[in-house]
Amino acid sequence: MKTVPCLGACVALVSVSFVAGCNSHRTTTPKPSQPTRTADDIFSIAPAGSGLRNVTKSPRSAEQLVSVAPNGKTLAFFRHGRLLVRDGQRERTLGRGPSDATSAFGAPPAWSRDGRRLATVRGVGCTEVDCLQYGLWAVDVQTGTRTRVARDGVDPVWLPGGKLTYAGDFRSLPGNPSRTEYDWLPTRYVVGNRHLRAGSRAVPSPRGNLVAYEGDHTGIFVMRLDETHRRRLTADPLVGLPLWSPDGKLLAFPCDYDSSLCVRDIAGRVLRREFGDVNIATRPAWSRDGRFLAWVSAITRNGRRSQEIFVGDVATGLARRVTHFDSAQSDVDSIGWTANRRIVFSGTGIPSR
């Protein structure tokens, strides 16, 4: 093969190249990787995992614990201890929210069935894990007028007739078998002035005629509001707070130390299969048509832990991962479904453009 001699005229390349004879190869210095931008805002995403949107876009503020109104459009959430409602691009502040929304019983605002009122739990004297008080308040969405319902009350839910239910009658109970630690916990389910003997935490059905509750390490039970026709759906003691489907026919609840998500009908029958190995991190949410469940799971990938959103098909038992944050900073504190079939959620350290 004929070669062309180097005639001493090999031209020096710029500093990003090097010369190794006449057959030099041009190389470039890689650009330093840019840090991922994150936001502590409210987002929405399609169930298929496409179209992630930043709803609030407030780089100097942090939003927490979002909930969707019955109309599927209006949002309620907390921003630096203030309760806000947002309809489209319009926001209104309704006053102070919980002093520490991330405390043991921190939860999104609970909408009344007509969308005119909210119930919020405002912690007083909170540490990282507990509060001295869990004041329960009802807030008028139009005027912002607040009325205290209970000195200590959590898990508020509105009945169809406008009556507020919650877990109350707090007592100091042993936090471990040796009775060396005690927790401040609810012991009764409260409906108006009635203090039912049901488990400490209970949820009324959408029609308000039934109540589902977790017993004291004895499983999930269903009964009528008058405390009759009580029956046990599952004897599994390792269960969490149940969640009614929109039509009131199914119940979903974390089970097996929150590592699985169980779905039962009100007769206690298991549906198809349960969603296993999910590591529930926040309260799941039913889609508005009752076909799907969305939940947040804590996962570890390549040594990095993140909280990701999953969606499961109740009919088939199949689930898919919706988000791919893959960031140790990502935490999702609440999720819900909007009228246009999108998942709305709030969290911290969410990767954002």
C-alpha positions in Angstrom: 0.0 0.0 0.0 1.3 3.4 -0.9 1.6 5.8 2.1 1.9 9.5 2.1 5.0 10.6 4.1 4.7 13.1 6.8 6.6 16.1 5.5 7.1 17.8 8.8 4.0 19.8 8.1 1.6 18.1 10.6 -0.3 21.1 11.9 -0.7 21.4 15.6 -4.3 21.0 16.6 -6.2 23.0 19.2 -5.9 22.2 22.8 -8.8 19.8 22.8 -6.9 17.5 20.3 -3.7 15.7 20.3 -1.1 14.7 17.6 0.1 11.1 17.3 1.8 11.1 13.9 0.0 11.7 10.7 -2.9 9.4 11.6 -4.0 11.5 14.5 -7.5 11.2 15.9 -9.4 14.3 17.1 -10.8 13.9 20.6 -12.7 16.4 22.8 -12.9 16.9 26.5 -16.3 15.9 27.9 -18.4 18.6 29.3 -19.0 18.3 33.0 -22.4 16.8 33.8 -25.1 19.3 34.9 -26.8 18.7 38.3 -30.4 17.6 38.1 -32.8 20.3 38.9 -35.5 19.4 41.4 -38.6 21.0 42.7 -40.9 20.8 45.8 -44.1 21.5 43.9 -47.4 19.9 42.7 -47.2 17.8 39.5 -49.5 15.8 37.3 -48.7 12.9 35.0 -50.7 10.6 32.7 -51.2 7.0 34.0 -49.1 5.8 31.1 -46.2 7.7 32.5 -46.1 10.5 29.8 -46.6 14.3 30.0 -45.1 15.1 33.4 -46.2 18.7 34.3 -45.3 21.1 37.0 -48.6 22.5 38.2 -47.6 25.2 40.7 -44.1 26.2 39.4 -43.1 27.9 42.7 -39.3 27.7 43.0 -39.2 29.7 46.2 -42.0 27.8 47.9 -42.8 24.2 48.8 -46.2 22.5 48.5 -47.3 19.5 50.5 -50.2 17.1 50.8 -52.4 17.8 47.8 -56.0 16.5 47.5 -58.5 16.7 44.6 -62.0 18.1 45.1 -65.1 16.0 44.1 -65.3 18.0 40.8 -61.9 16.6 39.9 -60.5 20.0 39.1 -59.9 22.0 42.2 -56.9 21.2 44.4 -56.3 21.8 48.1 -52.8 21.7 49.6 -50.4 23.3 52.1 -47.7 25.8 51.3 -45.4 26.7 54.2 -48.1 26.0 56.8 -50.9 27.8 54.8 -53.9 26.1 53.4 -54.6 26.9 49.7 -57.1 26.0 47.1 -56.3 26.2 43.4 -58.7 26.1 40.4 -56.8 26.3 37.1 -54.4 29.2 37.5 -56.2 30.8 40.4 -55.1 30.3 44.0 -56.7 31.4 47.3 -55.2 31.2 50.8 -57.6 30.0 53.4 -55.4 30.5 56.5 -53.0 28.4 58.5 -52.7 24.7 58.0 -50.8 22.1 60.2 -47.8 23.4 62.0 -46.0 20.2 60.8 -47.7 18.5 57.9 -45.2 15.7 57.9 -46.0 14.6 61.5 -47.4 11.1 62.3 -51.0 11.9 61.3 -50.2 14.4 58.6 -52.7 14.0 55.8 -54.1 16.0 52.8 -57.2 18.2 53.4 -60.4 16.2 53.3 -63.1 17.6 50.9 -66.8 17.5 51.8 -69.0 15.8 49.2 -70.3 19.1 47.9 -66.8 20.7 47.7 -67.8 23.5 50.0 -65.7 22.6 53.1 -62.4 21.1 54.0 -61.3 19.2 57.1 -57.7 19.6 58.2 -55.5 18.3 61.0 -53.3 20.9 62.6 -50.5 19.5 64.7 -49.4 21.4 67.8 -46.1 20.8 69.6 -44.8 18.5 66.9 -41.6 16.6 66.8 -40.3 14.6 63.8 -42.6 11.7 64.6 -45.5 13.0 66.9 -47.4 16.0 68.1 -48.9 16.9 71.5 -52.2 17.7 69.9 -53.9 17.0 66.6 -56.5 19.7 66.4 -59.2 18.9 63.8 -60.7 21.9 62.0 -63.4 22.4 59.4 -62.8 25.2 56.9 -65.3 27.0 54.6 -63.8 27.0 51.1 -65.4 30.3 50.1 -64.9 32.4 53.2 -62.0 30.7 54.9 -63.9 30.6 58.2 -62.5 27.9 60.5 -64.3 25.9 63.2 -62.6 23.5 65.5 -64.2 20.1 65.6 -62.1 18.3 68.1 -59.0 18.9 70.2 -57.6 15.7 68.9 -59.0 14.1 65.7 -57.4 12.5 62.7 -58.4 10.7 59.5 -61.4 13.0 58.8 -64.0 11.9 56.2 -67.3 13.6 55.3 -70.5 11.6 55.1 -73.0 12.4 52.2 -75.2 14.4 54.5 -72.4 16.8 55.5 -71.5 15.2 58.8 -67.8 14.9 59.6 -66.4 11.6 60.9 -62.9 11.1 62.3 -60.8 8.9 64.6 -60.7 10.4 68.1 -60.8 9.8 71.9 -57.0 9.8 72.1 -55.4 7.9 74.9 -51.8 7.2 75.9 -51.2 3.5 74.9 -48.2 1.3 75.2 -45.9 1.6 72.2 -44.0 -1.7 72.8 -44.7 -5.0 74.6 -42.5 -4.1 77.6 -44.6 -0.9 78.2 -41.5 1.2 78.3 -42.8 3.6 75.6 -46.2 5.1 75.1 -47.9 6.6 72.1 -50.8 9.2 71.9 -53.3 7.3 69.7 -57.0 7.5 68.8 -59.2 4.8 70.4 -62.7 5.4 68.9 -64.4 6.3 65.7 -66.5 9.4 66.0 -69.6 10.3 64.1 -71.2 13.5 65.3 -71.7 13.0 69.0 -71.5 9.2 68.8 -68.3 7.5 69.7 -68.4 4.1 68.1 -66.7 1.1 69.6 -65.0 0.3 66.2 -61.3 0.2 65.7 -59.2 3.3 66.3 -59.1 4.3 62.6 -62.2 3.8 60.4 -63.5 5.1 57.0 -67.2 5.3 55.9 -68.3 4.0 52.6 -69.1 6.5 49.8 -72.9 6.1 50.5 -72.2 6.4 54.3 -74.1 3.3 55.3 -71.1 1.2 56.1 -67.9 1.7 58.0 -64.6 -0.2 57.3 -61.9 -0.1 60.0 -58.7 -1.8 61.0 -59.1 -3.7 64.3 -56.4 -3.6 67.0 -54.1 -6.0 65.1 -57.0 -8.3 64.3 -57.7 -7.5 60.6 -60.1 -5.4 58.5 -63.8 -5.2 59.6 -67.0 -3.8 58.0 -70.1 -2.8 59.9 -73.1 -0.5 59.7 -73.1 2.9 61.3 -75.4 1.7 64.0 -72.7 -0.9 64.9 -74.7 -3.9 63.6 -73.9 -6.6 61.0 -70.2 -6.5 61.9 -68.1 -8.9 59.9 -64.4 -9.5 59.4 -62.9 -9.3 55.9 -59.5 -10.5 56.7 -57.8 -11.9 59.8 -54.4 -10.6 58.7 -53.2 -8.5 61.6 -50.6 -6.7 59.5 -52.9 -4.3 57.7 -53.3 -0.5 57.2 -56.1 1.9 56.9 -58.7 0.7 54.3 -59.7 2.7 51.2 -63.2 2.4 49.6 -63.6 2.3 45.8 -65.8 5.1 44.4 -68.8 2.7 44.0 -68.4 1.4 47.6 -68.1 -2.2 46.5 -64.3 -2.8 47.0 -61.7 -2.1 49.7 -58.0 -1.6 49.1 -55.6 -1.6 52.0 -51.8 -2.0 52.7 -51.1 -5.5 54.0 -48.2 -7.6 55.2 -46.3 -4.8 56.8 -47.2 -2.5 53.9 -45.2 -4.6 51.5 -48.4 -5.6 49.5 -51.6 -3.9 48.5 -54.7 -6.1 49.1 -58.1 -5.6 47.3 -61.3 -7.3 48.7 -64.9 -6.9 48.0 -67.2 -6.2 51.0 -67.9 -9.9 51.4 -64.2 -10.5 52.0 -63.4 -12.2 48.7 -60.0 -11.7 47.2 -60.1 -10.2 43.7 -57.9 -12.0 41.0 -54.6 -11.2 42.7 -53.0 -8.8 45.1 -50.3 -6.3 44.2 -47.2 -7.7 45.9 -43.8 -6.3 46.7 -45.0 -2.7 46.5 -43.6 -1.2 49.8 -46.5 1.3 50.2 -45.1 4.7 51.1 -48.3 6.9 51.1 -52.0 6.3 51.1 -53.1 4.8 47.7 -55.7 6.4 45.5 -58.6 4.9 43.4 -59.2 6.3 39.9 -62.5 8.0 39.6 -64.0 5.1 37.6 -62.7 2.5 40.1 -60.7 0.6 37.5 -57.2 1.5 38.7 -55.2 2.1 41.9 -52.3 4.4 42.1 -49.7 4.2 44.9 -46.2 5.3 45.9 -43.5 2.7 46.5 -40.1 3.2 47.9 -37.6 1.4 45.6 -33.8 1.0 45.5 -32.0 0.9 42.1 -28.3 0.9 41.6 -27.8 1.8 45.2 -30.1 4.8 45.0 -33.4 5.0 46.8 -36.4 6.9 45.4 -40.2 7.0 45.8 -42.0 6.2 42.6 -45.6 6.2 41.5 -47.2 2.9 40.2 -50.6 2.2 38.7 -52.3 -1.2 39.0 -55.3 -2.6 37.0 -57.7 -4.0 39.6 -59.3 -6.4 37.0 -56.1 -8.0 35.9 -53.7 -7.5 38.8 -51.1 -6.0 36.5 -49.1 -3.0 37.6 -46.7 -0.6 35.9 -44.2 2.0 37.1 -45.3 5.5 36.0 -42.4 7.7 37.1 -38.7 7.2 36.8 -37.2 9.8 39.2 -34.3 7.5 40.3 -33.2 10.1 42.7 -32.4 9.7 46.4 -34.0 13.1 47.0 -37.4 12.2 45.5 -40.3 11.8 48.0 -44.0 11.8 47.2 -46.3 12.6 50.1 -49.8 12.3 48.5 -51.5 11.4 45.2 -55.0 11.7 43.6 -56.8 11.5 40.3 -58.3 14.4 38.3 -61.4 14.5 36.1 -59.2 14.3 33.0 -57.7 11.0 34.2 -54.4 12.3 35.2 -52.5 11.6 38.5 -51.8 14.6 40.6 -49.2 14.4 43.3 -47.0 16.6 45.6 -43.5 15.8 46.8 -40.0 17.0 47.4 -36.9 16.7 45.3 -38.9 15.8 42.1 -36.7 16.1 39.0 -37.9 19.0 36.9 -36.9 20.7 33.7 
